[in-house]
Amino acid sequence: MQYRQLGRTDIKISEITLGTMTWGEQNTEAEAHAQIDMALAHGVNMIDAAEMYPVPPRPETQGKTEQYIGSWLKKSGKRDQVLIATKATGPARKPHNPRHVRGGVNNLDRKGLTEALDGSLKRLQTDYVDLYQMHWPDRSVNSFGQLNYAHFPDEVTVPPEETLSVLAEFVKAGKIRHIGLSNETPWGLAAFLRAAEQGAGPRVVTVQNPYNLLNRTFEIGLSEFSHREQVGLLAYSPLAFGMLSGKYANGARPADGRLTLFERFVRYSNPQAISATDAYVALAKKHGLDPAQMALAFVTSRPFATSNIIGATTLQQLQSNLDSRKLKLGEDVLAAIEL
């Protein structure tokens, strides 16, 4: 396992992070614990969660993911051996945003963030979080598969300066060590960095956005920030909801697949994505590679990526995903990907 610098801090995190959004929905507590044990045995040192998890978000399951991590921390006594990252739910401005988490208001202000962090710490059974992330901005942006930006000039939002001032108090109190953003835009990241430079609060160390062979929008504006400002990408959905594994080829819908179980995951099911996926799967097979491992290895190899967040519902899947770190893509494969 390779380890990379977390922003401008002195922390090194594994090139692969264990994702958890299926825990409490598709995975039991025992299965979650087994996944953590396997990941740590392979050198993974960060677990990523969110107060909203599991996904799809439902009132009946909300918070279970963090609870499972918390029970593992209590049972194992290994809090000092793992970095815990979690996220504060943003305001419900879009139809798919959950409205059951803390009443659905969820602004990134003092009230919202205090309730969010205290709830997460209780469920996680820990006194602090290593990386505390804003799950999505406190403003309407083109995220979660939306490409066009719609501007709402009269929208009331919490400015980055106010959010950072609250997070600064959390750092001072020892409740969080570092902060990150998620589902953020270049403008948003720039605004947070500018506010930090002006003394509003701590500096952002990571941005957690989707990145995979079917969605490389991060490269357009945000990747330059990663290089010039040392704000690395925590890449989520590296397999595009499992599409890039090839298991949904030719319209197949395996019974335990997320696209089969949950209708909301349609972001990568359009004709263009299906065609591109077929081409990537064919490329992998041409070179004797596992399609999922090729897709994961590509993400992990990007110079702007701090860590690749992998998820699995079985230990067999997790083992395969962890093994992707051993795969170094050849120049011919990389060149073919760019065609």
N, C-alpha and C positions, 0 to 999 in steps of 0.2 A: 504494500500500500504506500502510495506517495502522499506527502502532506504539503499543504500550501498555506501561505500567510493569510490570515484573516484581516483584510484591509491593511491598515497601518499599525495594527496591534502586534503584540509579541506572541500571539496564539497561532498555533499551526493546526489546521483541520484536515481531515482525510479527504482525498479526492473524490470519495464517494460518501454521501450522507444517507442515513436510513430514513426514508419517508414513512409516514404512519397513517395516512388518511383513510385506510381501509379498516383500521382497528376499531372495533365496536360496531361495525356494520358487516363486513365480510370476514373479519377475523376475531376470534375469541381472545380473552385475556391470556390464556395459556399459549395460544399461537403467537400473540404479540411478544410475550416474554421469550419464546423460543427464537423469534426473529432477532430480537436484541442480542441474545447470547451468541447467535451465529455471526451477526454483523461485527460484534466486538472481537470475536475470535479471529476475524479476518482483517482486523486493524481499523475498522470504522470507529471514529471517535465522536461523531455528532449525530443526534437524533432530532428530526424536525417535526414539529407538531403545530397545532393551532387550537385556540379555544373553541372554534366552530366545529372541529372534526368530531366524528368521521363525516365523510362525504359519500353520498349526498347528505346535506345537512338536514336533520330532523329533530324536532323538540325531544323525542323519546331517547335519542342517542347522544345528543350534544354533550360534549365534555368527556365522553367515555375514553377517547384516545388518550387524553392527558391522564385520566385516572389509571389506565393500564400502565403507562410509563411510571406514574407515581408508585404503584404497587410493586413494580419491578425494582425501582430505586430503593424502596424500603426493604424488600426481600433480599436484594443482592448486596446492599451496603457499598455500592460502587459509584456513588455520586461523584467522587473525585476523579473517576476514570472516564467520564463521558461529558460531552458538551450538550446542553439542552437548549434547543431553539424552539420558540413558539411564537404565535402571532395574535395580535389584537384584532378582532373583527371590526371592519369599517362600517360606515353608515349604509343603510339599505336604500340605495338610490336606484337600483335596477331590479327588474322583476325577479331575477334569479337569486338576488341577495337575500340571505335568511333574515326573517323578521322575528324570530323567537329568541335570539341571543341577546340577553340583557334588554329585552323589550323592543329591539329593532331600531333604537336610536343610534347608539354606538358611534357617536362622534369621537374623534381623536383629541378630546380635550381632557381637562383634569378629572371630571366626573367619570367619563367613559373609560379612560385609560386606567384609572385607579381601580374601578370595579373589575375591569378585564384582567389586570395583572394579579390582583389579590385572588380572584377566582382561579386563575391558572396555577398560581403558587400552591394553593390549597389542594387542587386536584393532583398536581405533580409531586406533592409532599416534599417540597424543597424550599429553601429560604431565598433562592436566587435563580435567575435564568441567565444563561451565558449570552444568548442573542435574542433580543426582543424585537419583533418585526411588526410593522403596520401592514395588515393583511391586504388592504387595498387603500387607495387614497381617500381622503376626506373631501372629495370633489368628484364630479362626473368626468371620467376619462374613457378612452377607447381601450378597454382591457377585456379579458375573458373571451377572446375570439373576435371582438369588435375592432375593425380596422379604421373606420372613419371616425373622426373626432367631431363631436357635437358640442358646441359651446353654449353655456347657459349663463349669461352675464349677471343675472339677478340671484344666482344660487348662493345660499349662505353656507360658507365652509369655515373650517378651523384652519387658520394659516399655519405653515410649517413652524414659524417662530413659537407659537403657543404650544404646539405639540412637543417641540424640542425642550421647552422650559420645564414641562412636566416630566419628560424622560430624564432630564438632568437631575431632578430631585430623586427619581428612582435609583439612578446610578449612585448618587451621594448616600442614599439610604442602604446601599448594598443589595437592592432587590434585583437589579439587572447589571450586567457587565458592559454589554455593547448593544448597539441598535442597528436595525436593518429595515429596508423597505421591501415591498412586494407588489407585483402588478403595477409597477410604477413606470412613468414616462420620462424621457430626457428632461423635460421642463421641470417635472416634480423633483427628480434627483438633484438637478442644478439648484432648485430653490432651497432644498434641505441643506446642501453643501454651503450655499451662500449664507444661510441663517446661522449655521454652525461657525463659520468664519467670523461672523459678526458677534459671536458670543452667546447665541441663544441657547445652546445646549450641545450635547455630544455629536460627534461626526459619524455619519453613516458609514458602515464598514462593508455592507453587502446589499445587493438588490436581488430578490428572488422573483424571477419571471419565467414564463414558459420558454423553453428552447429545445428544439429537436429538428430532425431532418425535414419535417413538414412545416415548421414554423421557425424561421431564422430572422424574424424581425428585430431581435435584440441586436443583431449586427449593424443595423442601419444607424442608430443614434446612440444607443447605450454602451456599446462595446468600447467606444473611445473613452468614456468615463472610466471604465474598468482599467484601461491602460494608463491614462494620464492622472487619474485621481485615486487609484488603488481601491476602487469599490468593485469587488468581484461579483460575478454572477453565481447565484445558487440556482442551478437550472432545475426547474420542475417540469413534470410531464415529458421526460426525455424519450419515452416510447409513444407519445401521442395517444394516450389512453389505451395502449397496447396495439394500436394499428400497425406500428412498425415491426412488431414481432412476426407478422404475416398470418396470425391465427384467424384473422377476419377476411382472408383472401377469398375471392369469388362469392362474396356474400355470406360466408360462413358465420354462424353465431353460436359459438360454444356455450354450453349451459351456464358455466361459471364466469363468463367474460363480462367485463363491466359494461360494454356496449350492449350486451344482451340483457343484463339485469336492470340497467338504468337508462331511461330514454333521454335524459338530459345531456348525455355525453355525445353530442352530434358535431362537435367542432371540426373533427377531422374525417367526417363521413361524406363530404361532398365529392362529386365526380373527379375534380382535380386532385384532391388528396388521395383518393383511391388509386388513380392512375399513377401518381408519384410513388405511392407505397408499393405498388406492384413492381415498379422499376427498381426501387431500392432492394426489395426482397430478391428480385432476379439477380441484381448485382452481387448481393451477398452470396447467393448460391453459386454463382459463376466462379467466385473465388474461394469456395469451400468454407464460407463463414456462416455462423448462426446470425440470422437477420437482426434479432434483438441485440445481440452482443455487438454487432457492427454499429448499430444505431447508438448504443450507449457509449461505445469507444469513441465515436466521433465527437459526442458532446464532451466527454471527459478530456479529450485532447485539445480542446479549444483554449488558446492562451488567455482569454478573458474569463474563463470559468474557474471559480474558486473550488466549487464542489458540485457534483452531479447527484441529485436527489433521486434515488431509486426506491421503488415500492414493489411489493409482491404480496400475493395472497397465500402462497405455499412456500415451504422451505426449499423445494426444488427450484422454483422460480427465483427465489432469493439467491441461491447458490449460483445459478447461471448468471444472474445480474452482477453479482460480486466478482465472478470470474471474468467479466468483461474488462476489468482493469488490466488484465494480463495481455489483452489484445492490442497490438500496435498496428494501425492501419498503414498499409503500404502506399507509396506515392501513386501507384496505378489506381488503387481504390479511391483515394482522396480526389484524384483528378476526375475519375468517373462520376463521383458524387457532385462535382461542380458543373457537370455538363447540363 
